[in-house]
């Protein structure tokens, strides 16, 4: 028998059509229970139309100290942005 | 009393709410979305080929880096769209099989070769320009994952058209030979770009249904007209000849009139008989086959790890 219940991360979709966003976490014994708790804890003021719960241990995350190897290579690529291309005023609404 | 799935669905469409993967939806709505979204994904991925062909021959290091970034984006956009289509329970294998058998189509423009460096400019300017007109409208599509993929893609793609037009400016203001190259590219890419919007509304098999379900918000002809209206001044700014002698401003309509598209050519190319159809599919299959050993190795590694942790 396990000693403590699991930590779940809670994601809410505030209105139909937008992405679920992380709002916090809570402890529960089962996923169904986590969903019920999430309703009580995170949507008391109708904050959402849909809730996702995901076991925290199921999330694989990058680490802050690895940020360099993840993001540095992007810093010297300004040509990925529209503003890099200077067009004449007549055409600039492109 | 609870409403039927159909009633809830109809009400959501009516109220312009999004449909999400776990919602009930009519089988034909799902089927129609899988068709349109997978073909959109295929267009992104097959579209990497004509431009990719020029990466090693770009005239400067800057152009090469820009082109690499653009082609990389197209691959990423294909991935967003395949993933969004998978939320409808279509599998990647099914989608690839449909592409290879010819059952699933992709934008017929990519069945034409990119013959000169100016084509890379014309593709960014016109093909991406046409795609953006369509995709801006699709940001409002009724299927949530498709809509969100479109929003992300439009944001990332904002540089594609500008880099293409910048290439066209350089050529149009260059030597007479460069200007002729730009004109030639414009003349060839123009018509297939107009074909990207699909058949006339009166001849479009799926349009009525798709509009009803708000998968599509504007008709093929409406979108095509927007593209023509925004592009004609850009052609004039370059000092190039219009690629269609029938293009004329129509004061009454407030739009440019234009000549008729060669629909026989459209049908021929979309059904497999364009200059590059076979090459495109052959290359796609080859890339998929050549990656097979990597997927197998990853699977073997995964199985080994799983059995080690089970022991």
Interface residues (C-beta under 8 A of the other chain):
Chain A: X13 X16 X17 X18 X19 X50 X77 X79 X80 X81 X82 X84 X85 X87 X88 X90 X91 X94
Chain B: X12 X17 X18 X20 X62 X65 X66 X69 X73 X129 X144 X147 X148 X156 X158 X159 X161 X162 X163 X165 X166 X169 X233 X234 X237
